[in-house]
Amino acid sequence: MPEPSPRSKVALLRANLASRWAVPAEILAQMPALDQPAHREAAIETPSLDRAVADLTAYLTTPTWFDLAAKQDGLLQGLRTRPVAYFCAEFGLADWLPIFSGGLGVLAGDVLKEASDLGVPMVGIGLLYRHGFFTQRLDAAGNQREDYPTVHPEVLPLEAVPDAQGNPLTVSIPMGTDEVGARAWRLAVGRLSLYLLDTDLAGNQPDQRVITANLYGGDRERRIQQEIVLGIGGVRLLHALGIDPGVYSMNEGHAAFLGLELLAQTLNGKPFEEALADVRGRIAYTNHTVLPAGNEVFSRDLVRRYLAPAFERRGIDQDRLLSLGGTGDFSMTELAFRLAGKANAVSRPHAEVMRQRWPDFTVEPVTNGVHAPTWVGPRVRALLDREAPGWSGEECREAAFARVPPAELWKAHRDQHATLMRLVTAVAPQALFDPDALTMVWARRFAQYKRAGLLASDVDRLRTILRDPDRPVQLIIAGKAHPADEAGKAMMRDLLATIGAAGLSDRVAFIPDYRLEVAATLTAGADLWINTPRKPLEASGTSGMKAGDNGALLLTVLDGWASEVEWHGIGWTLAGEDDGEDAARLYDHLEREIVPTFFRRDSDGTPGDWAERMRRTLALTLSRYSTRRMLHEYLDEIYLPLIRTARA
């Protein structure tokens, strides 16, 4: 058999997103970006390709945690034939597939990657948005402008799912008095498959073809159409694929219509309450926010028009259908609660807030985590591989990081910091950044409750901090506002205007188009990660976990996951309840503690206290806030109890 060509080897790596984290970063760096012309693939060094292919092959064939655990646990073993179906409106896996907007999608992508690492049988269900989420640019006045890419699945490493005859598989989805067709695309995520539904079919009407055009785009009708395709279409797709999930896991209420489809399938002559109990035994619901923007509601007229015709024919009358969504406008959150046998929050404080917001429903916490192999930068990763082997495995404990020398961690982090400085130079050339300065980062969605304005609420104090000639400090800002969030856009514009008017544009850099690669560079290279939400609206927050995994120190509001941690001697905290008090305390922390600690050096030039805090932060986040811990908790506390109850 002839030796595969370099191009065919690259095609193998491109066809499986496992190559984005299972293959060493230094090899991936030699591969051209996936959107580059194909003829450049032949220029990659063959030894590097061979190593990459061998690493990917080893990853896919090595026995996993699940392989060993399932031998001892019959419930786990049952997931092999009836896997977890993980539904989400967005998945953040690669910048070339812009079907995500932010934290929710990135978390969903991290969950799939962790399930692949652990070997947990799981299948992802989402939508293929032909124009994705927007790319961001700013005009001269600081106004956000949105450009929407066109996604061409035919030229991406996506497989058009075939039916039994080898033709593209399509499912028919009831929508009012019509039927909408959707085809499926498959993306390999390590050992798992993510299926994405797409209504851009020649057989659909023009207004139906654009249902899956944009993530979170369009009016209320477009939104209910998308959620029908995700929930009802997703269940029908699984049936067409011959997959009978043991658990349907809804990551947010956008997929809650899946429960109606399961209920209609289950009725089949059964009493309604009995069928509902059966369905509840198969559904888990995760809520990510109590904010109205994250809890979809539709008018009852819209629900009648789009859902009642099909479900009345299948035994769910209109009154009963509407009652599942509450007494006012039809709430997807209440629908999810009523159809799920298990509902969870994404941190302990979030669970308390949810219980106050929805007191009629039972909620338990499973705090979010991040996929550490994705987010730990290359230099820190090499250090951990040497000093704390197994740092991303089952035996990862805080004590495992005691052997990591703080001075070596400081050096590894500074190498990653240099990469961040190159990014700033490339995209914000007006920022005259000092590689030896303390680099602070605020990077998240521009929404009012995130309070970006705290950073420049006292420009005189900020100027004094940034322009200290002996202890220089610099600030990086990144983030997008939702296209419909005019208040968020105004906050961004006002913040940048304030910085410009204060003459600080050389010490403050705005990195446009916050996306996965930018986030990875920021979290890997930041010295100080700043988190300023208004309490108690930050359900969890994960960016600080990613930065902490790389040794960044945190200045954070005690909300979400951060409120579960004792930060004394590690990071610095804000109360999060009063803007004026938090702004004053933020500057106090910087002036009195953070900046002095960073510039207090040992005889070898290392900031000893700072570096020790780095080690302790890294030990904390890697051991307690990973998707590995998170997915184990989902199995133990959510998924397996559902399966156990259903069996009983």
C-alpha distance (Angstrom), angle and dihedral (degrees) to the residues before:
residue distance angle dihedral
M1 . . .
P2 3.82 . .
E3 3.81 119.4 .
P4 3.82 110.7 -95.7
S5 3.78 113.2 -106.6
P6 3.80 121.6 -112.5
R7 3.78 88.0 -109.7
S8 3.81 92.8 55.5
K9 3.80 90.3 48.6
V10 3.79 90.5 52.5
A11 3.79 88.3 48.3
L12 3.81 89.2 56.2
L13 3.79 91.4 52.1
R14 3.78 92.3 44.8
A15 3.80 91.0 51.4
N16 3.79 92.8 63.0
L17 3.75 124.7 49.1
A18 3.79 88.6 -152.5
S19 3.79 84.6 87.5
R20 3.79 87.5 69.6
W21 3.80 91.8 68.9
A22 3.81 111.0 4.8
V23 3.80 94.0 59.1
P24 3.83 116.3 71.0
A25 3.79 113.3 -96.3
E26 3.79 93.7 -126.9
I27 3.82 89.1 61.9
L28 3.77 94.4 44.8
A29 3.79 88.7 52.2
Q30 3.81 88.7 65.8
M31 3.79 91.9 55.9
P32 3.80 117.0 89.2
A33 3.76 117.7 -116.6
L34 3.78 113.5 -84.7
D35 3.79 91.4 -113.9
Q36 3.81 94.4 56.1
P37 3.82 122.5 105.2
A38 3.77 112.0 -76.7
H39 3.81 94.2 -125.8
R40 3.81 90.1 71.4
E41 3.80 90.4 65.0
A42 3.79 91.3 77.1
A43 3.82 89.9 62.0
I44 3.79 94.1 67.3
E45 3.78 114.1 109.5
T46 3.79 110.9 -101.5
P47 3.84 95.7 -138.0
S48 3.79 90.1 56.0
L49 3.79 91.1 48.2
D50 3.77 91.3 48.8
R51 3.79 90.8 52.5
A52 3.78 91.8 47.2
V53 3.79 93.2 49.9
A54 3.80 90.8 46.2
D55 3.81 91.5 50.0
L56 3.79 92.1 49.3
T57 3.80 91.9 47.0
A58 3.80 90.8 49.8
Y59 3.80 90.8 48.6
L60 3.80 92.3 52.6
T61 3.82 94.9 45.8
T62 3.81 103.1 39.3
P63 3.84 114.2 104.5
T64 3.78 112.0 -104.2
W65 3.78 137.0 -144.9
F66 3.79 88.7 -98.6
D67 3.81 92.8 53.4
L68 3.80 89.6 59.4
A69 3.81 98.5 36.9
A70 3.80 95.1 48.5
K71 3.80 90.2 60.4
Q72 3.80 88.1 65.1
D73 3.81 99.7 38.0
G74 3.79 124.0 56.2
L75 3.79 93.2 -164.3
L76 3.79 90.9 56.6
Q77 3.77 90.3 45.6
G78 3.80 89.1 56.4
L79 3.80 90.2 62.7
R80 3.80 88.9 70.6
T81 3.79 90.3 72.6
R82 3.81 97.6 25.9
P83 3.81 107.2 34.9
V84 3.78 131.1 -174.4
A85 3.82 111.7 -87.8
Y86 3.80 107.2 -147.8
F87 3.82 112.8 -158.9
C88 3.79 122.8 -167.6
A89 3.80 135.2 155.0
E90 3.81 90.5 -133.2
F91 3.80 138.9 26.6
G92 3.80 122.9 -165.6
L93 3.80 107.6 -156.3
A94 3.80 107.9 127.4
D95 3.77 136.3 4.2
W96 3.80 90.6 -125.9
L97 3.82 88.2 64.3
P98 3.84 102.0 55.1
I99 3.80 98.0 -172.4
F100 3.82 95.1 125.1
S101 3.79 135.9 71.2
G102 3.78 104.9 -164.1
G103 3.78 146.0 -58.9
L104 3.81 98.3 -0.5
G105 3.79 92.9 54.3
V106 3.80 95.0 41.4
L107 3.79 89.6 51.6
A108 3.81 90.3 50.5
G109 3.79 89.9 51.3
D110 3.80 91.2 48.8
V111 3.82 90.3 50.8
L112 3.80 92.0 54.3
K113 3.80 91.2 48.3
E114 3.80 92.2 49.5
A115 3.80 91.7 47.3
S116 3.80 87.3 53.4
D117 3.81 91.9 49.5
L118 3.80 92.1 49.1
G119 3.80 92.9 41.0
V120 3.82 92.7 -123.9
P121 3.82 108.9 162.8
M122 3.79 103.6 -115.5
V123 3.78 136.5 146.8
G124 3.79 123.6 -159.7
I125 3.80 123.7 -139.0
G126 3.80 122.2 -165.1
L127 3.80 144.2 129.2
L128 3.79 130.3 -86.0
Y129 3.79 105.5 -133.3
R130 3.79 107.8 -156.8
H131 3.81 91.0 -155.1
G132 3.76 96.1 28.7
F133 3.77 121.9 -168.0
F134 3.78 119.8 -34.4
T135 3.77 130.6 -89.8
Q136 3.79 112.0 -130.6
R137 3.77 131.5 -129.4
L138 3.79 130.6 165.2
D139 3.77 126.2 -138.3
A140 3.79 123.3 -140.3
A141 3.81 91.1 -85.7
G142 3.79 93.4 53.5
N143 3.80 95.0 -105.0
Q144 3.78 115.3 149.6
R145 3.79 114.2 -120.0
E146 3.79 121.5 -165.7
D147 3.79 126.0 -144.2
Y148 3.77 118.7 -175.0
P149 3.80 118.3 -146.8
T150 3.77 124.0 -144.3
V151 3.78 114.1 -122.1
H152 3.80 114.1 -146.6
P153 3.81 105.0 -167.7
E154 3.80 91.6 -174.2
V155 3.82 91.7 69.7
L156 3.80 96.4 39.5
P157 3.82 126.3 81.0
L158 3.81 89.7 -91.9
E159 3.79 123.6 123.2
A160 3.80 120.9 -142.0
V161 3.81 101.0 -129.6
P162 3.82 109.9 -122.6
D163 3.79 127.7 -144.2
A164 3.81 124.4 -134.7
Q165 3.80 90.7 -77.9
G166 3.78 93.8 50.1
N167 3.79 94.7 -106.1
P168 3.83 122.4 125.0
L169 3.79 107.4 -75.4
T170 3.80 114.0 -120.0
V171 3.78 131.9 -177.5
S172 3.78 126.5 -154.6
I173 3.80 115.9 -131.1
P174 3.83 124.0 -165.7
M175 3.78 112.7 -126.5
G176 3.77 114.5 172.8
T177 3.80 107.9 -53.3
D178 3.82 91.5 -24.7
E179 3.77 136.5 74.2
V180 3.79 122.4 -130.6
G181 3.78 122.6 -157.0
A182 3.79 122.8 -140.0
R183 3.77 130.5 -177.2
A184 3.76 126.3 -154.2
W185 3.78 133.3 -125.3
R186 3.79 122.1 -163.0
L187 3.79 124.8 -143.8
A188 3.80 118.5 -170.7
V189 3.80 110.9 -133.3
G190 3.76 103.3 -175.6
R191 3.79 106.8 -69.9
L192 3.81 92.4 -11.4
S193 3.78 138.4 75.9
L194 3.78 127.4 -130.6
Y195 3.81 113.3 -160.5
L196 3.79 118.5 -157.1
L197 3.81 122.6 -164.7
D198 3.81 119.4 -141.2
T199 3.83 126.7 -172.0
D200 3.82 95.5 -169.4
L201 3.81 92.2 112.9
A202 3.80 128.6 142.2
G203 3.81 90.6 -128.6
N204 3.81 93.6 59.7
Q205 3.79 125.5 86.2
P206 3.84 114.7 -102.2
D207 3.82 92.6 -104.0
Q208 3.81 89.9 49.4
R209 3.79 94.2 50.4
V210 3.80 91.2 62.6
I211 3.82 96.6 50.3
T212 3.80 89.8 102.6
A213 3.81 95.0 37.1
N214 3.82 100.0 109.4
L215 3.78 136.5 19.3
Y216 3.82 110.0 -114.6
G217 3.80 89.8 -10.2
G218 3.78 134.4 135.6
D219 3.78 132.4 29.1
R220 3.79 130.5 -50.9
E221 3.80 92.2 -78.1
R222 3.79 91.5 54.9
R223 3.78 91.1 49.1
I224 3.81 94.6 51.9
Q225 3.80 89.3 45.7
Q226 3.80 90.9 53.7
E227 3.78 92.8 48.5
I228 3.80 91.1 49.5
V229 3.81 89.5 52.9
L230 3.81 91.5 47.6
G231 3.81 98.2 45.0
I232 3.80 105.9 30.2
G233 3.79 95.3 27.0
G234 3.80 91.1 47.8
V235 3.80 92.8 55.0
R236 3.80 91.0 47.5
L237 3.79 91.4 48.4
L238 3.80 91.6 53.8
H239 3.81 89.3 50.0
A240 3.81 90.6 50.4
L241 3.82 89.6 50.4
G242 3.81 91.0 51.2
I243 3.81 92.4 -115.0
D244 3.81 116.8 141.6
P245 3.82 105.4 -174.0
G246 3.76 121.3 -145.3
V247 3.81 88.9 -150.4
Y248 3.79 132.6 20.4
S249 3.80 106.3 -151.4
M250 3.82 114.5 -162.4
N251 3.80 111.6 -158.3
E252 3.82 95.4 -158.3
G253 3.80 127.4 -15.5
H254 3.80 95.6 -82.4
A255 3.82 88.9 95.2
A256 3.82 96.5 46.3
F257 3.81 94.3 113.7
L258 3.81 85.8 74.8
G259 3.80 86.4 77.4
L260 3.81 91.5 57.5
E261 3.79 90.7 52.5
L262 3.81 91.5 49.3
L263 3.80 90.0 46.7
A264 3.80 92.4 52.4
Q265 3.82 90.5 48.5
T266 3.80 91.5 48.1
L267 3.83 98.7 47.3
N268 3.80 96.6 71.6
G269 3.81 92.6 142.6
K270 3.81 96.5 -33.4
P271 3.80 122.0 125.0
F272 3.79 109.7 -95.5
E273 3.82 96.4 -116.7
E274 3.79 91.5 49.7
A275 3.79 91.5 50.5
L276 3.79 90.4 46.9
A277 3.80 90.8 52.5
D278 3.80 90.0 51.4
V279 3.79 91.6 51.2
R280 3.80 93.4 46.8
G281 3.78 88.3 56.1
R282 3.80 89.2 64.5
I283 3.82 104.2 42.2
A284 3.80 132.2 81.3
Y285 3.80 122.1 -175.0
T286 3.80 127.3 -158.0
N287 3.80 118.7 -165.7
H288 3.81 117.4 -159.3
T289 3.80 103.1 -174.8
V290 3.78 144.0 11.4
L291 3.81 91.0 -147.1
P292 3.83 113.9 115.8
A293 3.82 92.1 -124.3
G294 3.80 89.7 64.2
N295 3.81 96.7 44.8
E296 3.79 107.9 69.2
V297 3.81 121.0 -144.7
F298 3.80 128.3 -176.8
S299 3.77 130.7 -166.7
R300 3.78 114.1 -100.1
D301 3.80 89.1 -121.7
L302 3.79 90.2 57.7
V303 3.82 91.1 50.3
R304 3.80 91.2 48.1
R305 3.79 91.4 51.3
Y306 3.79 98.5 45.8
L307 3.81 104.1 31.7
A308 3.81 112.1 19.5
P309 3.84 98.9 72.2
A310 3.80 95.3 57.0
F311 3.80 97.5 39.0
E312 3.79 96.3 45.3
R313 3.81 87.4 59.8
R314 3.80 88.6 52.7
G315 3.80 98.7 51.1
I316 3.83 104.3 -88.3
D317 3.78 108.1 111.0
Q318 3.77 121.7 -149.5
D319 3.80 97.3 -104.7
R320 3.79 92.9 50.7
L321 3.78 91.2 45.6
L322 3.80 92.3 52.7
S323 3.80 93.5 44.6
L324 3.80 90.1 61.2
G325 3.82 88.2 65.4
G326 3.80 96.2 52.0
T327 3.79 134.3 -103.0
G328 3.81 101.6 -67.6
D329 3.78 126.5 36.0
F330 3.79 111.3 -9.1
S331 3.81 106.7 -87.2
M332 3.79 118.7 -153.7
T333 3.80 87.6 -162.3
E334 3.80 93.0 57.0
L335 3.80 90.1 43.8
A336 3.81 89.1 53.6
F337 3.81 91.8 48.6
R338 3.81 93.1 49.4
L339 3.79 94.2 48.1
A340 3.82 98.3 42.2
G341 3.77 125.3 85.5
K342 3.81 90.0 -159.3
A343 3.80 128.5 32.1
N344 3.78 125.3 -176.5
A345 3.77 142.0 -174.8
V346 3.81 123.8 -141.5
S347 3.81 98.5 -120.1
R348 3.79 137.4 12.3
P349 3.83 94.5 -103.2
H350 3.80 89.9 47.6
A351 3.81 89.7 54.5
E352 3.81 89.8 55.5
V353 3.79 92.0 49.7
M354 3.81 90.8 47.7
R355 3.80 91.3 52.0
Q356 3.79 89.3 54.0
R357 3.81 92.5 46.2
W358 3.82 96.1 44.2
P359 3.83 105.6 22.3
D360 3.82 94.1 167.6
F361 3.80 93.6 67.0
T362 3.80 134.5 67.8
V363 3.78 117.2 -119.3
E364 3.80 131.4 -178.4
P365 3.81 127.2 -173.6
V366 3.79 128.8 -114.0
T367 3.79 106.6 171.7
N368 3.79 115.9 -137.8
G369 3.78 124.1 -111.8
V370 3.79 138.8 -175.8
H371 3.79 132.8 -119.1
A372 3.78 98.5 -103.9
P373 3.85 97.7 -161.8
T374 3.80 88.1 58.7
W375 3.79 97.3 48.1
V376 3.81 105.9 35.6
G377 3.80 107.1 96.2
P378 3.81 121.9 -122.9
R379 3.81 98.9 -104.4
V380 3.79 95.3 45.9
R381 3.80 89.0 44.4
A382 3.81 91.2 55.4
L383 3.80 90.3 50.1
L384 3.80 92.2 49.7
D385 3.79 91.9 47.3
R386 3.79 88.2 56.7
E387 3.81 102.1 38.3
A388 3.82 103.5 27.0
P389 3.81 107.9 27.1
G390 3.76 111.7 -170.5
W391 3.81 90.8 31.9
S392 3.81 91.3 144.5
G393 3.79 96.9 37.9
E394 3.78 138.8 88.7
E395 3.79 95.1 -78.3
C396 3.80 95.6 54.0
R397 3.81 106.7 137.3
E398 3.81 132.2 158.3
A399 3.80 89.8 -108.7
A400 3.80 89.8 59.3
F401 3.81 89.5 72.6
A402 3.80 96.1 54.5
R403 3.81 90.2 96.9
V404 3.80 93.9 55.9
P405 3.83 104.9 107.8
P406 3.81 108.6 -129.9
A407 3.81 91.0 -143.2
E408 3.81 90.8 54.6
L409 3.79 90.8 47.3
W410 3.80 88.8 52.0
K411 3.82 90.9 52.8
A412 3.81 93.4 46.9
H413 3.77 91.2 48.9
R414 3.81 92.4 49.0
D415 3.80 89.0 56.1
Q416 3.81 88.7 55.3
H417 3.81 89.3 44.2
A418 3.82 88.5 58.2
T419 3.82 88.7 58.4
L420 3.79 88.8 53.0
M421 3.80 90.3 51.7
R422 3.81 89.7 53.9
L423 3.82 89.4 53.3
V424 3.81 91.0 52.4
T425 3.80 91.5 49.1
A426 3.81 90.8 50.6
V427 3.81 99.8 47.8
A428 3.82 104.3 23.7
P429 3.82 105.7 34.1
Q430 3.81 92.0 164.3
A431 3.83 88.6 67.8
L432 3.82 107.8 90.1
F433 3.77 96.0 -156.3
D434 3.78 124.0 -171.9
P435 3.83 114.1 -140.7
D436 3.82 89.5 -146.5
A437 3.81 96.1 50.2
L438 3.79 125.5 104.3
T439 3.83 103.5 -96.8
M440 3.79 116.5 -151.2
V441 3.82 121.8 -168.9
W442 3.80 130.9 -160.0
A443 3.82 108.0 -179.2
R444 3.80 125.0 160.0
R445 3.79 142.1 95.5
F446 3.78 116.1 -46.5
A447 3.79 101.0 -120.0
Q448 3.77 125.7 141.3
Y449 3.79 95.6 -112.3
K450 3.83 90.8 54.4
R451 3.85 87.6 66.8
A452 3.79 101.4 -150.4
G453 3.79 87.7 168.2
L454 3.81 91.5 74.0
L455 3.79 88.4 77.0
A456 3.83 92.8 68.0
S457 3.79 101.4 24.0
D458 3.83 89.6 117.5
V459 3.79 106.4 31.9
D460 3.81 93.4 -180.0
R461 3.80 92.3 59.0
L462 3.80 90.6 41.4
R463 3.82 90.7 51.2
T464 3.80 91.4 50.4
I465 3.81 91.3 51.1
L466 3.81 95.6 46.0
R467 3.80 96.9 43.5
D468 3.79 100.5 47.0
P469 3.84 101.3 132.0
D470 3.79 93.3 -153.7
R471 3.80 97.8 43.1
P472 3.83 107.1 27.8
V473 3.79 119.5 -164.6
Q474 3.80 129.5 -171.8
L475 3.81 134.3 -172.2
I476 3.80 132.6 -143.5
I477 3.80 120.9 -163.1
A478 3.80 126.3 -170.5
G479 3.78 136.2 163.1
K480 3.77 146.9 104.5
A481 3.78 132.9 -117.1
H482 3.80 118.7 -138.9
P483 3.83 108.7 -99.4
A484 3.81 90.0 -116.9
D485 3.82 95.2 44.4
E486 3.79 102.4 96.2
A487 3.80 91.4 169.4
G488 3.80 90.6 55.4
K489 3.79 91.2 48.5
A490 3.79 90.5 49.5
M491 3.81 90.5 50.8
M492 3.80 90.3 54.0
R493 3.79 93.0 46.5
D494 3.80 93.4 47.1
L495 3.80 93.3 47.7
L496 3.79 92.6 51.7
A497 3.80 91.1 45.0
T498 3.80 91.0 51.7
I499 3.79 91.5 50.5
G500 3.80 91.6 47.8
A501 3.80 93.8 47.6
A502 3.80 89.9 50.4
G503 3.81 90.6 55.3
L504 3.80 92.9 -117.6
S505 3.81 101.0 122.8
D506 3.80 90.2 110.1
R507 3.83 91.0 57.2
V508 3.81 98.4 38.8
A509 3.81 122.6 59.4
F510 3.79 126.2 -167.2
I511 3.80 111.8 -154.2
P512 3.82 107.9 -154.2
D513 3.79 126.9 -143.2
Y514 3.80 99.4 26.7
R515 3.80 104.8 -147.8
L516 3.81 140.2 146.3
E517 3.80 98.9 -72.8
V518 3.80 91.5 44.8
A519 3.80 90.8 47.4
A520 3.80 91.0 50.6
T521 3.81 91.6 52.1
L522 3.81 93.3 46.2
T523 3.80 96.1 47.6
A524 3.81 92.0 44.4
G525 3.80 95.2 50.6
A526 3.82 108.2 30.7
D527 3.79 117.9 113.5
L528 3.81 94.4 -162.6
W529 3.81 124.8 22.4
I530 3.81 114.2 -155.9
N531 3.81 123.0 -155.5
T532 3.81 117.9 -179.4
P533 3.85 111.7 169.1
R534 3.78 123.1 151.1
K535 3.78 108.8 -105.3
P536 3.06 129.7 -89.4
L537 3.82 95.7 17.6
E538 3.83 100.0 80.6
A539 3.80 100.6 89.8
S540 3.79 93.5 -169.9
G541 3.80 119.1 -39.3
T542 3.80 120.0 -153.7
S543 3.80 107.1 -167.5
G544 3.81 91.3 84.6
M545 3.80 89.3 54.2
K546 3.82 90.0 55.1
A547 3.78 92.4 48.3
G548 3.80 91.1 45.3
D549 3.81 90.0 53.1
N550 3.80 86.2 63.6
G551 3.79 96.1 46.0
A552 3.80 99.6 -98.2
L553 3.79 113.9 149.2
L554 3.78 119.5 -127.4
L555 3.79 134.2 -128.3
T556 3.78 100.2 -173.6
V557 3.76 146.9 158.5
L558 3.80 111.4 -111.9
D559 3.77 96.1 -112.4
G560 3.79 135.6 111.6
W561 3.80 113.6 1.2
A562 3.82 91.5 -13.6
S563 3.80 90.8 66.9
E564 3.81 89.5 60.8
V565 3.82 90.9 63.7
E566 3.80 132.8 80.3
W567 3.81 99.8 -134.7
H568 3.80 98.9 -178.3
G569 3.77 108.1 126.2
I570 3.81 92.0 9.4
G571 3.81 111.9 58.9
W572 3.79 140.7 -14.8
T573 3.78 130.2 -99.3
L574 3.80 144.3 -151.0
A575 3.80 126.6 -157.1
G576 3.80 93.9 -130.4
E577 3.79 97.0 -148.6
D578 3.84 107.1 94.2
D579 3.80 122.5 39.7
G580 3.79 95.6 -150.3
E581 3.78 95.2 47.1
D582 3.80 92.6 45.2
A583 3.81 92.8 49.3
A584 3.81 91.8 50.3
R585 3.80 91.9 47.2
L586 3.82 91.4 47.5
Y587 3.80 90.9 57.1
D588 3.81 91.4 42.3
H589 3.79 91.0 54.6
L590 3.80 91.3 49.5
E591 3.80 96.2 46.8
R592 3.79 100.4 39.6
E593 3.81 105.3 31.3
I594 3.80 119.0 4.1
V595 3.81 101.7 49.8
P596 3.83 94.6 40.3
T597 3.80 91.7 48.6
F598 3.82 92.4 49.8
F599 3.81 93.4 51.3
R600 3.81 97.3 41.1
R601 3.82 100.9 104.5
D602 3.78 134.6 -167.8
S603 3.79 122.2 -133.9
D604 3.80 90.8 -86.6
G605 3.81 92.5 53.2
T606 3.80 95.1 -103.4
P607 3.83 118.8 130.7
G608 3.79 92.0 -127.2
D609 3.81 100.2 -169.7
W610 3.80 91.6 43.1
A611 3.80 92.5 48.7
E612 3.82 92.0 49.6
R613 3.81 89.2 51.6
M614 3.80 87.4 50.8
R615 3.79 90.8 54.8
R616 3.80 92.4 48.3
T617 3.81 92.4 47.2
L618 3.79 91.7 50.0
A619 3.80 91.2 47.7
L620 3.80 90.4 50.7
T621 3.80 98.8 49.3
L622 3.80 97.8 38.7
S623 3.80 93.8 48.9
R624 3.81 100.0 40.7
Y625 3.80 109.9 21.5
S626 3.78 107.5 49.8
T627 3.79 129.2 117.5
R628 3.80 86.1 -120.1
R629 3.80 91.0 66.2
M630 3.80 89.5 38.5
L631 3.81 95.4 52.5
H632 3.80 91.5 46.9
E633 3.81 87.9 54.8
Y634 3.79 91.6 48.9
L635 3.78 89.3 52.8
D636 3.80 95.4 45.2
E637 3.80 99.8 38.5
I638 3.82 106.4 25.7
Y639 3.81 117.0 17.1
L640 3.80 104.0 35.5
P641 3.83 94.5 43.0
L642 3.81 87.9 54.1
I643 3.79 91.2 50.8
R644 3.81 91.2 45.1
T645 3.81 91.5 52.0
A646 3.79 92.2 46.5
R647 3.80 90.6 52.6
A648 3.79 91.7 49.0
